[in-house]
């Protein structure tokens, strides 16, 4: 079981990168084909990163509990902060939630901007006296 969790822990960044590449291709494809982006297409990259963070956090938590990986340590301005397994898991979960909320915000902002451009374009195209 430990080998499987270690594989998941090591594979998640690579799988997330592959999925991000695929989702970026889908975003570009949608933009070129329809010239408008929908919220699900824009949310996909953020969702991938959020799920990757949460899975990596859980895998790290289980591995850290089994003492197969060292505690997460951050060095900030010559101060080292060491996180316990529960703190590490909480940090990854919170990071995943933050990334997904940022994705929702970005997607809603972009779709609002595109809809406003479409409405403005339809109003200027429909009025023959503006030419």
C-alpha positions in Angstrom: 0.0 0.0 0.0 2.9 2.4 0.8 4.4 1.9 -2.6 1.1 2.8 -4.3 0.7 6.0 -2.2 4.4 6.9 -2.9 3.7 6.4 -6.6 0.6 8.6 -6.4 2.6 11.2 -4.4 5.3 11.3 -7.1 3.0 11.0 -10.1 0.5 13.7 -9.2 2.6 16.7 -10.3 3.3 15.0 -13.7 -0.3 14.0 -14.2 -1.5 17.5 -13.3 0.9 19.0 -15.7 -0.3 16.7 -18.5 -3.9 17.5 -17.7 -3.1 21.2 -17.6 -1.5 20.9 -21.1 -4.6 19.2 -22.4 -7.0 21.8 -20.8 -4.9 24.6 -22.2 -5.3 23.1 -25.6 -9.0 22.9 -25.1 -9.2 26.6 -24.0 -7.2 27.6 -27.1 -9.4 25.4 -29.3 -12.6 26.8 -27.9 -11.3 30.4 -28.3 -10.4 29.8 -32.0 -13.6 27.9 -32.8 -16.3 29.9 -31.1 -14.4 33.1 -30.1 -16.1 32.9 -26.7 -15.1 30.9 -23.7 -17.5 29.3 -21.3 -17.1 29.0 -17.6 -16.6 25.2 -17.6 -13.7 25.5 -20.1 -12.1 28.2 -18.0 -12.6 26.4 -14.7 -11.0 23.2 -15.9 -7.3 24.2 -15.4 -8.0 25.6 -11.9 -10.0 22.4 -11.0 -7.1 20.3 -12.2 -4.6 22.2 -10.0 -7.0 22.1 -7.0 -7.6 18.4 -7.2 -3.8 17.8 -7.7 -3.1 19.8 -4.6 -5.6 17.9 -2.5 -4.5 14.5 -3.7 -0.8 15.4 -3.2 -1.7 16.6 0.3 -3.5 13.4 1.3 -0.7 11.2 -0.2 1.9 13.3 1.7 -0.1 13.0 4.9 -0.3 9.2 4.7 3.4 8.9 3.8 4.4 11.3 6.5 2.4 9.3 9.0 4.4 6.2 7.9 7.7 8.2 8.2 8.5 7.5 4.5 8.9 11.2 3.7 10.3 14.0 5.8 8.2 16.7 7.4 7.5 19.7 5.2 9.9 22.5 6.1 9.9 26.0 4.8 12.8 28.4 5.2 11.7 32.1 5.3 14.3 34.8 6.1 16.5 32.4 8.0 13.6 31.0 10.0 12.7 27.4 9.4 9.1 26.3 9.9 8.3 22.6 10.1 4.8 21.4 9.5 3.3 18.3 11.2 1.3 15.9 9.0 -2.1 17.4 9.9 -0.8 20.9 9.2 0.6 19.8 5.9 -2.7 18.2 4.9 -4.7 21.3 6.0 -2.4 23.6 4.0 -2.8 21.6 0.8 -6.6 21.4 1.2 -6.8 25.2 1.8 -4.5 25.8 -1.2 -6.8 23.6 -3.3 -9.9 25.6 -2.1 -8.2 28.9 -2.8 -7.2 27.8 -6.3 -10.7 26.7 -7.1 -12.2 29.9 -5.8 -9.7 31.9 -7.9 -10.8 29.8 -10.9 -14.4 30.6 -10.4 -13.7 34.3 -10.0 -11.5 34.4 -13.2 -14.0 32.4 -15.2 -16.9 34.6 -14.1 -15.0 37.8 -14.9 -13.9 36.6 -18.3 -17.3 35.4 -19.3 -18.9 38.7 -18.1 -16.3 40.6 -20.2 -17.0 38.5 -23.3 -20.8 38.9 -22.9 -20.4 42.6 -22.5 -18.3 42.8 -25.7 -20.9 40.6 -27.6 -23.8 42.9 -26.4 -21.8 46.0 -27.4 -20.9 44.5 -30.8 -24.6 43.5 -31.5 -25.8 47.0 -30.6 -23.3 48.7 -32.9 -23.9 46.3 -35.8 -27.7 46.6 -35.5 -27.8 50.4 -35.8 -27.5 51.5 -39.4 -27.0 55.2 -38.4 -23.7 54.5 -36.6 -21.9 53.7 -39.9 
